[in-house]
Amino acid sequence: MYFFNARYTLKIPETETEITGAAIAASAVSAVDLDKRAQKQFDKHEHFKRRLLDPQLYMASVDPALDPDTTEKLAAYPWFHGTSVPEYSSGEHGTRTKWKEANRPALLANWTRTVPTDSASIQAAAEAAVQYQLKIGCDSILLAVPLTTIEDQSLETEITWMRAGIEACSRLGVGLPVYATVALSEAVLHASPLKNPVIHSFSNYISSRRELAGAYIVMEQSETGKYFWDAKDPLMACMVLIDDLHRGARKKVIVNYLGTFGVVATAAGAEIWASGYNLSQRRFSRTAKPGRAYPRYHSFATAGDIGLKDDLDKINEAGLLSEVITPTAADAPLRKALERKLTVENVPQWKHSQSNTTAAQAHYLQVAARAAATLNEIQAKDRCEWVYDWLKTASELVKKLETKKLVTSASDTRHQKVWLDVFQQWRDYAKQ
Amino acid sequence: MPPNPFPPSDVLAAFGGRFALALPELRVGGQGVVYKARRTHDKYGNVTGDDVALKLHLNSGQDERVEREITAMTNVQHPCLATLLEEGTETVSGRRSRYVVWALIEGEPLDVTLQRGGIGEKQTARIARDVVSALSAIWSKHIVHRDVTPKNIMVRPDGSAVLIDLGGARHLDETTVTATGATFGTLGYLSPEQSRGERTLTSASDVFALAIVLVQCLTGTHPTGGNQALLNASPPRPATVVPHVSTGMQQILDRMLHQRASFRPSLSELEREFEQMMR
């Protein structure tokens, strides 16, 4: 299933294929705004009827000097600084903006860049995260768990938080599926994936807790500018973890911030993958600053994005457009124009200019939702073959485009072979 | 046998004669002494008259192990686990010693049984069912035994089994393997994850060790002669090491010996499987 990785805006472009649900990131929307939406707006949007809230405790070390906006949003949630965050009351604070203005200095001043460490604070914070998700009507609970970094791989802190979350769910009588967050920094994943003790320890722990329905997996990428992750060992580690939990322990798995690698993860057993058009919706980074995006053409056939400045026009001139294009309602004007031998610049919705991303976003979401729906219809045993064919074809296609010098660095052409190799390595290992 | 640091006369005197010791000692080792005894009274003065194993521990670096076992056993009672009757500290032979009184288990350790050769499949299934049942009981408290070996399984005269020695037991949520970071357990029985020193061990590690014990029960010998390195490099394939047993037993052993902990069968599943095999 595909979940839209929700940011501040609730409304998303219409897609022909229904988007199953939404994963809301705490860093994208302040607690006070989310409260309002939970009360009045969620049920108006089809894709929000099934919703998850990622508490993002793993972002606790964000630097307020570099990213005050994100810090302020996160700090407004009670699991970062206990329950000292004043609740919004219209009578007392007036508008939500006034609440934010009044509390901004305190929120930033209290931001310690660490997670609570004493037992009582952890329990209170873990419970607050569960309560909040219940309050806004999430259909599963994602436990707040800190990031596993190269500096501390003992996992003691992570397990303490998981345990506190499980206990909180028990105290609150939670009847929803509960997922343990596994947030891993890329540095801990550059080890042999089949022998990585961090991966094994997490799968062992999660599989042993009956209270957990499964895991919510997030992996931090060190290269912040990439829309498509091409780090072989980390991606394979992800596949091994999913496989261990799904096939081994019969647990459910949700992955986020992997972009369309989510399709590959589905073949290994992930139940839900979440992503979105913007870079910040496709990969997780604690250090990247959000910027304004340019339109990118997502080509499912190449399992990547094609640059719109020159590349798509060159591909069209070479007569290869039909091989690259992934037709959707959103790209119809673009296709029509290119078929008439016009250029991208002639199509206002797709013109390569900053923030002109509405059509590109609608197109991406449709492609993602359609891929997920297609995989959903295929029997589990045939999914591997489908994904293999997709990656193999994509690898061959980008190689052809490169050989003919039709693509520049604006197009993503490096990760396809890595994904194919990872997938094949996983299939060999898992005998799938 | 090393010299006994707690001679019987000193023990009798220290406990005010409430233990009638049966000689010779059950075991004299580097960590202490175990006596078979008739306990006339418990430490509160209640008349008991039960047959017990009185274990006196030398006050050495083993204390943590003793305390861990006491903590684990205080929380769990099960017919396939040793029963802790009493524990305390007493001055014996001039030294303060921790003592533990266990209900006496008639029978012999499985390693002694196996010295006479392998046992049949049904008897193996019975031992397996009992040990799995004991592991389930401790696992319900999220405790991992970490040292399931033939030496730590007592076989009663009626063929039932009792899992003993929870000195290495660890709660799932304690992620540190040992204080020194070293791997705990007995070489030749360590699961791959235990062998790698992974931090989070679960009942799946005990399941792996039990599978090695069961292969030993069926063949009379350890599949790699006790060699852990060989075990890590090439885990035994039940179809080749125990070809004479039923396919059902081979399949379950195969799953128990899976390299990935999360792929091994759960204790409840194993309990059901072995129960059926006993019939």
Boltz contact constraints between the chains, C-beta under 6 A:
constraints:
  - contact:
      token1: [A, 155]
      token2: [B, 175]
      max_distance: 6.0
  - contact:
      token1: [A, 155]
      token2: [B, 199]
      max_distance: 6.0
  - contact:
      token1: [A, 156]
      token2: [B, 175]
      max_distance: 6.0
  - contact:
      token1: [A, 159]
      token2: [B, 173]
      max_distance: 6.0
  - contact:
      token1: [A, 159]
      token2: [B, 175]
      max_distance: 6.0
  - contact:
      token1: [A, 163]
      token2: [B, 173]
      max_distance: 6.0
  - contact:
      token1: [A, 197]
      token2: [B, 196]
      max_distance: 6.0
  - contact:
      token1: [A, 197]
      token2: [B, 198]
      max_distance: 6.0
  - contact:
      token1: [A, 200]
      token2: [B, 193]
      max_distance: 6.0
  - contact:
      token1: [A, 200]
      token2: [B, 198]
      max_distance: 6.0
  - contact:
      token1: [A, 201]
      token2: [B, 198]
      max_distance: 6.0
  - contact:
      token1: [A, 201]
      token2: [B, 199]
      max_distance: 6.0
  - contact:
      token1: [A, 201]
      token2: [B, 200]
      max_distance: 6.0
  - contact:
      token1: [A, 203]
      token2: [B, 262]
      max_distance: 6.0
  - contact:
      token1: [A, 204]
      token2: [B, 200]
      max_distance: 6.0
  - contact:
      token1: [A, 204]
      token2: [B, 202]
      max_distance: 6.0
  - contact:
      token1: [A, 204]
      token2: [B, 261]
      max_distance: 6.0
  - contact:
      token1: [A, 205]
      token2: [B, 200]
      max_distance: 6.0
  - contact:
      token1: [A, 207]
      token2: [B, 262]
      max_distance: 6.0
  - contact:
      token1: [A, 208]
      token2: [B, 202]
      max_distance: 6.0
  - contact:
      token1: [A, 244]
      token2: [B, 260]
      max_distance: 6.0
  - contact:
      token1: [A, 244]
      token2: [B, 262]
      max_distance: 6.0
  - contact:
      token1: [A, 248]
      token2: [B, 260]
      max_distance: 6.0
  - contact:
      token1: [A, 248]
      token2: [B, 262]
      max_distance: 6.0
  - contact:
      token1: [A, 248]
      token2: [B, 263]
      max_distance: 6.0
  - contact:
      token1: [A, 249]
      token2: [B, 262]
      max_distance: 6.0
